[in-house]
Amino acid sequence: MKALGSLLIAVLVGIVVLWIALELFVGALKLVGVAIGIAAMVAVYFIAEKAIGKGR
């Protein structure tokens, strides 16, 4: 019975650790997505600025 309890605790701890790791991974992906979006906006701004600057 004691072994069964230990196994149950190990499984629960494993599930919690996996869940936390998944949450952190999804959070990191969101941060990377936001960073890529900001970089793309900055790049478009500079490209547009150069194009408008040549037209002046």
SULQUI-V468402 format. One record per residue. RES is the residue in three letters. SS is DSSP state (A for helix, B for strand, O for the rest). Layout:
# SULQUI-V468402
res->RES ss->SS
res->RES ss->SS
This chain:
# SULQUI-V468402
res->MET ss->O
res->LYS ss->A
res->ALA ss->A
res->LEU ss->A
res->GLY ss->A
res->SER ss->A
res->LEU ss->A
res->LEU ss->A
res->ILE ss->A
res->ALA ss->A
res->VAL ss->A
res->LEU ss->A
res->VAL ss->A
res->GLY ss->A
res->ILE ss->A
res->VAL ss->A
res->VAL ss->A
res->LEU ss->A
res->TRP ss->A
res->ILE ss->A
res->ALA ss->A
res->LEU ss->A
res->GLU ss->A
res->LEU ss->A
res->PHE ss->A
res->VAL ss->A
res->GLY ss->A
res->ALA ss->A
res->LEU ss->A
res->LYS ss->A
res->LEU ss->A
res->VAL ss->A
res->GLY ss->A
res->VAL ss->A
res->ALA ss->A
res->ILE ss->A
res->GLY ss->A
res->ILE ss->A
res->ALA ss->A
res->ALA ss->A
res->MET ss->A
res->VAL ss->A
res->ALA ss->A
res->VAL ss->A
res->TYR ss->A
res->PHE ss->A
res->ILE ss->A
res->ALA ss->A
res->GLU ss->A
res->LYS ss->A
res->ALA ss->A
res->ILE ss->A
res->GLY ss->A
res->LYS ss->A
res->GLY ss->A
res->ARG ss->O
